[in-house]
């Protein structure tokens, strides 16, 4: 029987492989913006946010202010606070404040999706395994991309950005097949995102993501409460 840490590592391998490809592109972008390989890797090790890092590099390259950087990161990454609040309901009793802070560091869209799909409460060791292997893949990809950035064409870097979205879709589809609630929330969030993009373009992408997530979560909680989902699983 696998230990919780080993299971976390195993569940995180697909995320790590996906991050390897995506962060490879980030590494290329970072060195082309004038950063060193070491600085590029340090950014990946301390942020773990593809959209936030890409926006941060653009601000650095343009000579933006610290205030602009802070505001941009707040808008783009505020959704991780919502994810952490949601995931905190699945943590077991061994999670004290230091452990919660440590796990909060590693919350990303993909890690949140995998952790949320687990049955039962989450242990600290499972989350450590899931986060550590994912972080390793992200940092390794950044290092390799930054090292090879001067040789690869920009077209290849742009193509690698698609990998993150394909990976997230692959993570969401399996639980959506088993749960009507997950499917409803996923479809609602996608529809809300489209509405914000085409009908309310004045709202920034970061806030559009936040609003879409909140609206989808509220609708999902009202139409498919957790108690109903658990009762259906028991009957099955």
Phi and psi restraints in degrees (value plus and minus 20) as a CYANA .aco file:
   2 UNK   PHI     -93.2   -53.2
   2 UNK   PSI     124.0   164.0
   3 UNK   PHI     -93.3   -53.3
   3 UNK   PSI     139.6   179.6
   4 UNK   PHI     -76.7   -36.7
   4 UNK   PSI     -57.9   -17.9
   5 UNK   PHI     -85.5   -45.5
   5 UNK   PSI     -63.5   -23.5
   6 UNK   PHI     -84.1   -44.1
   6 UNK   PSI     -59.3   -19.3
   7 UNK   PHI     -84.9   -44.9
   7 UNK   PSI     -59.1   -19.1
   8 UNK   PHI     -82.9   -42.9
   8 UNK   PSI     -61.7   -21.7
   9 UNK   PHI     -81.2   -41.2
   9 UNK   PSI     -65.8   -25.8
  10 UNK   PHI     -84.2   -44.2
  10 UNK   PSI     -63.6   -23.6
  11 UNK   PHI     -86.9   -46.9
  11 UNK   PSI     -45.2    -5.2
  12 UNK   PHI    -108.0   -68.0
  12 UNK   PSI     -28.9    11.1
  13 UNK   PHI     -79.1   -39.1
  13 UNK   PSI     -67.7   -27.7
  14 UNK   PHI     -79.3   -39.3
  14 UNK   PSI     -57.1   -17.1
  15 UNK   PHI     -86.0   -46.0
  15 UNK   PSI     -64.6   -24.6
  16 UNK   PHI     -80.6   -40.6
  16 UNK   PSI     -61.3   -21.3
  17 UNK   PHI     -86.4   -46.4
  17 UNK   PSI     -60.4   -20.4
  18 UNK   PHI     -85.8   -45.8
  18 UNK   PSI     -62.4   -22.4
  19 UNK   PHI     -83.4   -43.4
  19 UNK   PSI     -53.2   -13.2
  20 UNK   PHI     -78.2   -38.2
  20 UNK   PSI     -64.1   -24.1
  21 UNK   PHI     -90.6   -50.6
  21 UNK   PSI     -65.0   -25.0
  22 UNK   PHI     -87.5   -47.5
  22 UNK   PSI     -65.9   -25.9
  23 UNK   PHI     -90.7   -50.7
  23 UNK   PSI     -40.8    -0.8
  24 UNK   PHI     -79.5   -39.5
  24 UNK   PSI     -64.8   -24.8
  25 UNK   PHI     -84.9   -44.9
  25 UNK   PSI     -57.3   -17.3
  26 UNK   PHI     -84.3   -44.3
  26 UNK   PSI     -60.8   -20.8
  27 UNK   PHI     -79.7   -39.7
  27 UNK   PSI     -61.1   -21.1
  28 UNK   PHI     -83.3   -43.3
  28 UNK   PSI     -65.4   -25.4
  29 UNK   PHI     -82.1   -42.1
  29 UNK   PSI     -59.5   -19.5
  30 UNK   PHI     -85.1   -45.1
  30 UNK   PSI     -67.6   -27.6
  31 UNK   PHI     -89.7   -49.7
  31 UNK   PSI     -50.8   -10.8
  32 UNK   PHI     -91.8   -51.8
  32 UNK   PSI     -37.7     2.3
  33 UNK   PHI    -110.9   -70.9
  33 UNK   PSI     -17.9    22.1
  34 UNK   PHI      83.2   123.2
  34 UNK   PSI     -16.6    23.4
  35 UNK   PHI    -108.1   -68.1
  35 UNK   PSI     134.8   174.8
  36 UNK   PHI    -102.5   -62.5
  36 UNK   PSI     147.1   187.1
  37 UNK   PHI     -82.3   -42.3
  37 UNK   PSI     -61.4   -21.4
  38 UNK   PHI     -82.5   -42.5
  38 UNK   PSI     -66.2   -26.2
  39 UNK   PHI     -84.2   -44.2
  39 UNK   PSI     -59.3   -19.3
  40 UNK   PHI     -80.8   -40.8
  40 UNK   PSI     -64.4   -24.4
  41 UNK   PHI     -87.1   -47.1
  41 UNK   PSI     -59.0   -19.0
  42 UNK   PHI     -83.7   -43.7
  42 UNK   PSI     -57.1   -17.1
  43 UNK   PHI     -83.1   -43.1
  43 UNK   PSI     -64.4   -24.4
  44 UNK   PHI     -85.7   -45.7
  44 UNK   PSI     -57.1   -17.1
  45 UNK   PHI     -91.8   -51.8
  45 UNK   PSI     -43.8    -3.8
  46 UNK   PHI    -127.7   -87.7
  46 UNK   PSI     -22.3    17.7
  47 UNK   PHI    -140.7  -100.7
  47 UNK   PSI     -71.6   -31.6
  48 UNK   PHI      34.8    74.8
  48 UNK   PSI      31.0    71.0
  49 UNK   PHI    -169.1  -129.1
  49 UNK   PSI      87.4   127.4
  50 UNK   PHI     -81.9   -41.9
  50 UNK   PSI     -69.5   -29.5
  51 UNK   PHI     -85.8   -45.8
  51 UNK   PSI     -61.2   -21.2
  52 UNK   PHI     -85.3   -45.3
  52 UNK   PSI     -60.7   -20.7
  53 UNK   PHI     -88.5   -48.5
  53 UNK   PSI     -61.6   -21.6
  54 UNK   PHI     -82.5   -42.5
  54 UNK   PSI     -62.9   -22.9
  55 UNK   PHI     -86.8   -46.8
  55 UNK   PSI     -57.2   -17.2
  56 UNK   PHI     -84.4   -44.4
  56 UNK   PSI     -60.4   -20.4
  57 UNK   PHI     -83.8   -43.8
  57 UNK   PSI     -60.0   -20.0
  58 UNK   PHI     -82.6   -42.6
  58 UNK   PSI     -60.2   -20.2
  59 UNK   PHI     -88.3   -48.3
  59 UNK   PSI     -60.7   -20.7
  60 UNK   PHI     -82.1   -42.1
  60 UNK   PSI     -65.6   -25.6
  61 UNK   PHI     -83.9   -43.9
  61 UNK   PSI     -52.1   -12.1
  62 UNK   PHI    -107.4   -67.4
  62 UNK   PSI     -22.1    17.9
  63 UNK   PHI      52.7    92.7
  63 UNK   PSI      14.0    54.0
  64 UNK   PHI     -89.9   -49.9
  64 UNK   PSI     147.8   187.8
  65 UNK   PHI    -104.5   -64.5
  65 UNK   PSI     147.2   187.2
  66 UNK   PHI     -85.6   -45.6
  66 UNK   PSI     -56.0   -16.0
  67 UNK   PHI     -83.8   -43.8
  67 UNK   PSI     -63.9   -23.9
  68 UNK   PHI     -82.2   -42.2
  68 UNK   PSI     -60.8   -20.8
  69 UNK   PHI     -82.8   -42.8
  69 UNK   PSI     -66.8   -26.8
  70 UNK   PHI     -84.2   -44.2
  70 UNK   PSI     -63.7   -23.7
  71 UNK   PHI     -85.7   -45.7
  71 UNK   PSI     -61.4   -21.4
  72 UNK   PHI     -82.4   -42.4
  72 UNK   PSI     -65.2   -25.2
  73 UNK   PHI     -86.3   -46.3
  73 UNK   PSI     -56.2   -16.2
  74 UNK   PHI     -83.1   -43.1
  74 UNK   PSI     -66.0   -26.0
  75 UNK   PHI     -85.9   -45.9
  75 UNK   PSI     -65.5   -25.5
  76 UNK   PHI     -89.6   -49.6
  76 UNK   PSI     -58.5   -18.5
  77 UNK   PHI    -123.4   -83.4
  77 UNK   PSI     -15.4    24.6
  78 UNK   PHI     -81.7   -41.7
  78 UNK   PSI     -46.9    -6.9
  79 UNK   PHI     -82.7   -42.7
  79 UNK   PSI     -46.4    -6.4
  80 UNK   PHI     -85.8   -45.8
  80 UNK   PSI     -48.2    -8.2
  81 UNK   PHI     -85.3   -45.3
  81 UNK   PSI     -61.3   -21.3
  82 UNK   PHI     -84.2   -44.2
  82 UNK   PSI     -60.8   -20.8
  83 UNK   PHI     -83.7   -43.7
  83 UNK   PSI     -61.1   -21.1
  84 UNK   PHI     -84.3   -44.3
  84 UNK   PSI     -60.7   -20.7
  85 UNK   PHI     -83.2   -43.2
  85 UNK   PSI     -63.2   -23.2
  86 UNK   PHI     -84.7   -44.7
  86 UNK   PSI     -64.2   -24.2
  87 UNK   PHI     -90.6   -50.6
  87 UNK   PSI     -45.3    -5.3
  88 UNK   PHI     -81.3   -41.3
  88 UNK   PSI     -42.2    -2.2
  89 UNK   PHI     -94.8   -54.8
  89 UNK   PSI     -33.4     6.6
  90 UNK   PHI    -124.0   -84.0
  90 UNK   PSI     -17.6    22.4
  91 UNK   PHI    -102.0   -62.0
  91 UNK   PSI     122.5   162.5
  92 UNK   PHI     -99.3   -59.3
  92 UNK   PSI    -198.4  -158.4
  93 UNK   PHI     -93.2   -53.2
  93 UNK   PSI     -31.3     8.7
  94 UNK   PHI     -98.9   -58.9
  94 UNK   PSI     -27.8    12.2
  95 UNK   PHI     -99.3   -59.3
  95 UNK   PSI      87.2   127.2
  96 UNK   PHI    -114.1   -74.1
  96 UNK   PSI    -196.6  -156.6
  97 UNK   PHI     -81.2   -41.2
  97 UNK   PSI     -67.0   -27.0
  98 UNK   PHI     -78.5   -38.5
  98 UNK   PSI     -60.1   -20.1
  99 UNK   PHI     -88.0   -48.0
  99 UNK   PSI     -57.8   -17.8
 100 UNK   PHI     -83.9   -43.9
 100 UNK   PSI     -61.7   -21.7
 101 UNK   PHI     -85.0   -45.0
 101 UNK   PSI     -59.0   -19.0
 102 UNK   PHI     -86.3   -46.3
 102 UNK   PSI     -62.3   -22.3
 103 UNK   PHI     -89.8   -49.8
 103 UNK   PSI     -55.4   -15.4
 104 UNK   PHI     -80.2   -40.2
 104 UNK   PSI     -52.1   -12.1
 105 UNK   PHI     -78.7   -38.7
 105 UNK   PSI     -55.4   -15.4
 106 UNK   PHI    -118.8   -78.8
 106 UNK   PSI      -8.6    31.4
 107 UNK   PHI     -96.3   -56.3
 107 UNK   PSI      96.5   136.5
 108 UNK   PHI    -146.7  -106.7
 108 UNK   PSI     155.0   195.0
 109 UNK   PHI     -77.8   -37.8
 109 UNK   PSI     -66.2   -26.2
 110 UNK   PHI     -92.9   -52.9
 110 UNK   PSI     -61.5   -21.5
 111 UNK   PHI     -85.0   -45.0
 111 UNK   PSI     -59.8   -19.8
 112 UNK   PHI     -81.8   -41.8
 112 UNK   PSI     -63.1   -23.1
 113 UNK   PHI     -84.3   -44.3
 113 UNK   PSI     -64.5   -24.5
 114 UNK   PHI     -86.6   -46.6
 114 UNK   PSI     -64.8   -24.8
 115 UNK   PHI     -85.5   -45.5
 115 UNK   PSI     -59.7   -19.7
 116 UNK   PHI     -87.3   -47.3
 116 UNK   PSI     -48.2    -8.2
 117 UNK   PHI     -99.4   -59.4
 117 UNK   PSI     -28.8    11.2
 118 UNK   PHI     -93.3   -53.3
 118 UNK   PSI     123.6   163.6
 119 UNK   PHI    -102.9   -62.9
 119 UNK   PSI     120.1   160.1
 120 UNK   PHI      61.5   101.5
 120 UNK   PSI    -192.4  -152.4
 121 UNK   PHI    -100.5   -60.5
 121 UNK   PSI     132.4   172.4
 122 UNK   PHI    -113.6   -73.6
 122 UNK   PSI     116.1   156.1
 123 UNK   PHI    -115.5   -75.5
 123 UNK   PSI     140.8   180.8
 124 UNK   PHI     -83.8   -43.8
 124 UNK   PSI     -60.6   -20.6
 125 UNK   PHI     -84.9   -44.9
 125 UNK   PSI     -56.8   -16.8
 126 UNK   PHI     -83.8   -43.8
 126 UNK   PSI     -65.7   -25.7
 127 UNK   PHI     -85.7   -45.7
 127 UNK   PSI     -56.7   -16.7
 128 UNK   PHI     -81.4   -41.4
 128 UNK   PSI     -63.6   -23.6
 129 UNK   PHI     -85.3   -45.3
 129 UNK   PSI     -64.5   -24.5
 130 UNK   PHI     -83.0   -43.0
 130 UNK   PSI     -62.8   -22.8
 131 UNK   PHI     -95.4   -55.4
 131 UNK   PSI     -61.1   -21.1
 132 UNK   PHI     -84.5   -44.5
 132 UNK   PSI     -65.1   -25.1
 133 UNK   PHI     -88.7   -48.7
 133 UNK   PSI     -55.5   -15.5
 134 UNK   PHI     -87.4   -47.4
 134 UNK   PSI     -62.9   -22.9
 135 UNK   PHI     -84.5   -44.5
 135 UNK   PSI     -59.3   -19.3
 136 UNK   PHI     -80.8   -40.8
 136 UNK   PSI     -65.1   -25.1
 137 UNK   PHI     -82.3   -42.3
 137 UNK   PSI     -59.8   -19.8
 138 UNK   PHI     -85.3   -45.3
 138 UNK   PSI     -65.1   -25.1
 139 UNK   PHI     -91.0   -51.0
 139 UNK   PSI     -58.9   -18.9
 140 UNK   PHI     -83.8   -43.8
 140 UNK   PSI     -64.3   -24.3
 141 UNK   PHI     -81.3   -41.3
 141 UNK   PSI     -59.5   -19.5
 142 UNK   PHI     -82.6   -42.6
 142 UNK   PSI     -64.4   -24.4
 143 UNK   PHI     -82.1   -42.1
 143 UNK   PSI     -66.1   -26.1
 144 UNK   PHI     -85.7   -45.7
 144 UNK   PSI     -61.0   -21.0
 145 UNK   PHI     -86.5   -46.5
 145 UNK   PSI     -62.1   -22.1
 146 UNK   PHI     -85.9   -45.9
 146 UNK   PSI     -55.6   -15.6
 147 UNK   PHI     -89.7   -49.7
 147 UNK   PSI     -55.0   -15.0
 148 UNK   PHI    -122.2   -82.2
 148 UNK   PSI     -14.3    25.7
 149 UNK   PHI     -78.3   -38.3
 149 UNK   PSI     -51.0   -11.0
 150 UNK   PHI     -98.8   -58.8
 150 UNK   PSI     -24.7    15.3
 151 UNK   PHI    -128.8   -88.8
 151 UNK   PSI     -46.5    -6.5
 152 UNK   PHI    -112.5   -72.5
 152 UNK   PSI     124.4   164.4
 153 UNK   PHI     -92.2   -52.2
 153 UNK   PSI     136.8   176.8
 154 UNK   PHI     -84.9   -44.9
 154 UNK   PSI     -49.7    -9.7
 155 UNK   PHI     -81.3   -41.3
 155 UNK   PSI     -55.8   -15.8
 156 UNK   PHI     -89.7   -49.7
 156 UNK   PSI     -58.0   -18.0
 157 UNK   PHI     -82.4   -42.4
 157 UNK   PSI     -64.0   -24.0
 158 UNK   PHI     -84.6   -44.6
 158 UNK   PSI     -57.6   -17.6
 159 UNK   PHI     -85.4   -45.4
 159 UNK   PSI     -51.7   -11.7
 160 UNK   PHI     -88.8   -48.8
 160 UNK   PSI     -39.7     0.3
 161 UNK   PHI     -85.5   -45.5
 161 UNK   PSI     -40.8    -0.8
 162 UNK   PHI     -92.2   -52.2
 162 UNK   PSI     -45.2    -5.2
 163 UNK   PHI     -79.6   -39.6
 163 UNK   PSI     -60.0   -20.0
 164 UNK   PHI     -81.4   -41.4
 164 UNK   PSI     -63.1   -23.1
 165 UNK   PHI     -89.7   -49.7
 165 UNK   PSI     -59.4   -19.4
 166 UNK   PHI     -83.8   -43.8
 166 UNK   PSI     -59.3   -19.3
 167 UNK   PHI     -86.2   -46.2
 167 UNK   PSI     -61.1   -21.1
 168 UNK   PHI     -86.2   -46.2
 168 UNK   PSI     -59.6   -19.6
 169 UNK   PHI     -81.7   -41.7
 169 UNK   PSI     -61.1   -21.1
 170 UNK   PHI     -85.2   -45.2
 170 UNK   PSI     -49.1    -9.1
 171 UNK   PHI     -96.3   -56.3
 171 UNK   PSI     -57.0   -17.0
 172 UNK   PHI     -97.5   -57.5
 172 UNK   PSI     -55.9   -15.9
 173 UNK   PHI     -77.8   -37.8
 173 UNK   PSI     -68.5   -28.5
 174 UNK   PHI     -76.8   -36.8
 174 UNK   PSI     -70.9   -30.9
 175 UNK   PHI     -87.3   -47.3
 175 UNK   PSI     -47.8    -7.8
 176 UNK   PHI     -87.5   -47.5
 176 UNK   PSI     -49.4    -9.4
 177 UNK   PHI     -90.4   -50.4
 177 UNK   PSI     -48.6    -8.6
 178 UNK   PHI    -112.8   -72.8
 178 UNK   PSI     -44.1    -4.1
 179 UNK   PHI    -147.6  -107.6
 179 UNK   PSI     104.7   144.7
 180 UNK   PHI     -87.2   -47.2
 180 UNK   PSI     -50.3   -10.3
 181 UNK   PHI     -84.8   -44.8
 181 UNK   PSI     -66.5   -26.5
 182 UNK   PHI     -81.8   -41.8
 182 UNK   PSI     -62.3   -22.3
 183 UNK   PHI     -83.0   -43.0
 183 UNK   PSI     -65.1   -25.1
 184 UNK   PHI     -83.3   -43.3
 184 UNK   PSI     -63.4   -23.4
 185 UNK   PHI     -84.7   -44.7
 185 UNK   PSI     -62.4   -22.4
 186 UNK   PHI     -83.3   -43.3
 186 UNK   PSI     -66.3   -26.3
 187 UNK   PHI     -86.4   -46.4
 187 UNK   PSI     -61.3   -21.3
 188 UNK   PHI     -82.7   -42.7
 188 UNK   PSI     -63.7   -23.7
 189 UNK   PHI     -82.4   -42.4
 189 UNK   PSI     -60.7   -20.7
 190 UNK   PHI     -84.9   -44.9
 190 UNK   PSI     -63.0   -23.0
 191 UNK   PHI     -85.4   -45.4
 191 UNK   PSI     -61.6   -21.6
 192 UNK   PHI     -83.0   -43.0
 192 UNK   PSI     -60.5   -20.5
 193 UNK   PHI     -81.5   -41.5
 193 UNK   PSI     -61.1   -21.1
 194 UNK   PHI     -85.2   -45.2
 194 UNK   PSI     -59.9   -19.9
 195 UNK   PHI     -83.1   -43.1
 195 UNK   PSI     -62.9   -22.9
 196 UNK   PHI     -85.3   -45.3
 196 UNK   PSI     -57.7   -17.7
 197 UNK   PHI     -88.4   -48.4
 197 UNK   PSI     -62.9   -22.9
 198 UNK   PHI    -121.3   -81.3
 198 UNK   PSI     -45.7    -5.7
 199 UNK   PHI    -123.7   -83.7
 199 UNK   PSI     -47.5    -7.5
 200 UNK   PHI    -149.2  -109.2
 200 UNK   PSI      40.1    80.1
 201 UNK   PHI     -86.1   -46.1
 201 UNK   PSI     -36.4     3.6
 202 UNK   PHI     -90.5   -50.5
 202 UNK   PSI     -37.9     2.1
 203 UNK   PHI    -102.8   -62.8
 203 UNK   PSI     110.5   150.5
 204 UNK   PHI     -83.4   -43.4
 204 UNK   PSI     137.6   177.6
 205 UNK   PHI     -79.7   -39.7
 205 UNK   PSI     -57.9   -17.9
 206 UNK   PHI     -83.9   -43.9
 206 UNK   PSI     -66.7   -26.7
 207 UNK   PHI     -89.0   -49.0
 207 UNK   PSI     -52.9   -12.9
 208 UNK   PHI     -81.9   -41.9
 208 UNK   PSI     -60.2   -20.2
 209 UNK   PHI     -84.6   -44.6
 209 UNK   PSI     -63.4   -23.4
 210 UNK   PHI     -83.2   -43.2
 210 UNK   PSI     -68.8   -28.8
 211 UNK   PHI     -82.3   -42.3
 211 UNK   PSI     -61.3   -21.3
 212 UNK   PHI     -82.9   -42.9
 212 UNK   PSI     -62.9   -22.9
 213 UNK   PHI     -84.7   -44.7
 213 UNK   PSI     -63.8   -23.8
 214 UNK   PHI     -85.2   -45.2
 214 UNK   PSI     -66.5   -26.5
 215 UNK   PHI     -81.0   -41.0
 215 UNK   PSI     -65.8   -25.8
 216 UNK   PHI     -84.8   -44.8
 216 UNK   PSI     -59.9   -19.9
 217 UNK   PHI     -85.9   -45.9
 217 UNK   PSI     -62.0   -22.0
 218 UNK   PHI     -84.2   -44.2
 218 UNK   PSI     -66.3   -26.3
 219 UNK   PHI     -82.9   -42.9
 219 UNK   PSI     -62.2   -22.2
 220 UNK   PHI     -83.2   -43.2
 220 UNK   PSI     -60.5   -20.5
 221 UNK   PHI     -87.7   -47.7
 221 UNK   PSI     -54.2   -14.2
 222 UNK   PHI     -97.0   -57.0
 222 UNK   PSI     -61.8   -21.8
 223 UNK   PHI    -106.0   -66.0
 223 UNK   PSI     -56.6   -16.6
 224 UNK   PHI    -147.4  -107.4
 224 UNK   PSI      55.8    95.8
 225 UNK   PHI     -84.2   -44.2
 225 UNK   PSI     136.3   176.3
 226 UNK   PHI     -79.1   -39.1
 226 UNK   PSI     -59.2   -19.2
 227 UNK   PHI     -79.7   -39.7
 227 UNK   PSI     -58.5   -18.5
 228 UNK   PHI     -88.2   -48.2
 228 UNK   PSI     -60.2   -20.2
 229 UNK   PHI     -84.5   -44.5
 229 UNK   PSI     -63.0   -23.0
 230 UNK   PHI     -86.3   -46.3
 230 UNK   PSI     -57.6   -17.6
 231 UNK   PHI     -84.5   -44.5
 231 UNK   PSI     -58.3   -18.3
 232 UNK   PHI     -86.0   -46.0
 232 UNK   PSI     -57.1   -17.1
 233 UNK   PHI     -86.2   -46.2
 233 UNK   PSI     -59.7   -19.7
 234 UNK   PHI     -84.1   -44.1
 234 UNK   PSI     -63.1   -23.1
 235 UNK   PHI     -84.3   -44.3
 235 UNK   PSI     -54.9   -14.9
